[in-house]
Amino acid sequence: MKTMILALGLVFVVEGLILALLPNRLDEMLRLIAEMSPDMRRTLGLLALATGVVLVWLARSAI
């Protein structure tokens, strides 16, 4: 449970940094994502998911 809270906290930190430091760039990125096809967004989401799983696995095995 401690690891899940830590992970969620890190997500909020990254999201907060993006919103605070790059608000105009975020608008542009959201527009680009909206213009992508659903298949491309799905592929991007699956790639992000797989990358996250690998990073968590590597972090957990290093402990």
TAHURA-V5525 format. One record per residue. N is the residue number from 1. PHI is phi in whole degrees, 0 to 359 (NA if undefined). NEAR is the number of other ideal C-beta (glycine too) atoms within 10 Angstrom. D_LAST is the distance of its C-alpha to the last C-alpha in whole Angstrom. Layout:
BEGIN
n;phi;near;d_last
N;PHI;NEAR;D_LAST
N;PHI;NEAR;D_LAST
END
This chain:
BEGIN
n;phi;near;d_last
1;NA;5;16
2;300;6;14
3;294;11;12
4;295;8;15
5;295;9;17
6;299;10;15
7;297;13;15
8;296;10;19
9;299;10;19
10;294;10;18
11;299;11;20
12;296;10;23
13;297;10;22
14;295;10;23
15;298;11;26
16;296;10;27
17;298;10;27
18;297;13;29
19;293;10;32
20;281;8;32
21;264;9;32
22;227;12;34
23;296;9;36
24;290;7;38
25;295;10;36
26;298;13;35
27;302;10;38
28;294;10;39
29;294;12;35
30;295;10;36
31;296;9;40
32;296;9;38
33;295;11;36
34;296;8;39
35;278;8;41
36;289;12;39
37;289;8;40
38;303;7;38
39;295;8;37
40;292;11;35
41;295;12;33
42;297;11;32
43;298;12;31
44;298;12;29
45;296;10;28
46;294;10;26
47;295;10;25
48;297;10;23
49;299;10;22
50;297;10;21
51;297;10;19
52;298;12;17
53;297;10;16
54;296;10;15
55;296;10;13
56;295;12;11
57;299;10;10
58;296;9;9
59;296;11;7
60;291;9;6
61;282;7;6
62;277;6;4
63;283;5;0
END
